[in-house]
């Protein structure tokens, strides 16, 4: 099982499928997600696909999605 640390160059995370929200604009200004293994999810900036990736445990990512679904981060948008 591959495991990656935060800051790993996203292009070094191979054999995964990066997924981008359909709401992404024509300039690719969005984040992309990839399941690294059964316990980790990687996140990268779609404008810099070779840049660093943040890697979250499944529990961390589930907690984030739960908060986002409940609107807990709505104040972050402009």
N, C-alpha and C positions, 0 to 999 in steps of 0.2 A: 504494500500500500504506500503510495506517495504521500508525503506530508510536506507542506511548505510553510515558511515563516513569513510574517508581515514584511513587506518591502521586497520580496522576491520579484525579480523582473517578470512581468506578466507573460512575456513571450517564452519564458523558460517553463511555464506551466503548459505542458503539451498533452495531447490526447484528450482534451476536454472540449466542450462546446460552449462558447461564450454566448450568452443570451442578453439581448437589449430590449427594453420596453418599446412597444410600438409607438408610444408618445414621443420618442426621440425625434429631434428635428433634423433637417437636411444637413446640418453641419456636424452631425454625430455627437451632439452635446448631451451625453447621457452616461450612465454607468452601465457596465456589463457584468453579469454574474456567470460563474461557472462552478459546477459541482466538482470539487477536486477529488474527493473520495466520499465514502458513506458518512463521514463525520465532519467534513469541512467544505466551506463555500468561499470562493475567491471573488473579489470585487476589483474591477479596474475602471479607469477613466477611458471612455471610448475615443476621446480626442488624442490620447497617448497610449495606444494599445501595447507598446513595448515598455511602458513605464512600470512603476512599482504596483504591486497588487496587495490589497489587504486580505488577509485570510482569517475567517471566522469559524468557530466551531458551530456545529449544527444548533446547539442550544443558544449560542449568542445570536445567530442569525434568526432563529425562530422568535426570540424575544424582541429583536428589532422589528420583524414583520408584524408581530402582535401590536407593538406600540404604534407603528405606522398605520395599521388598520384601524386603530382606535383614535387616530388623529393627534397623538401625543407630540408629533413633530411638525404639525401644520404651521407653527409659528416660524419655521425655518424657511418657508417660501416667501417670495416677495410679490 
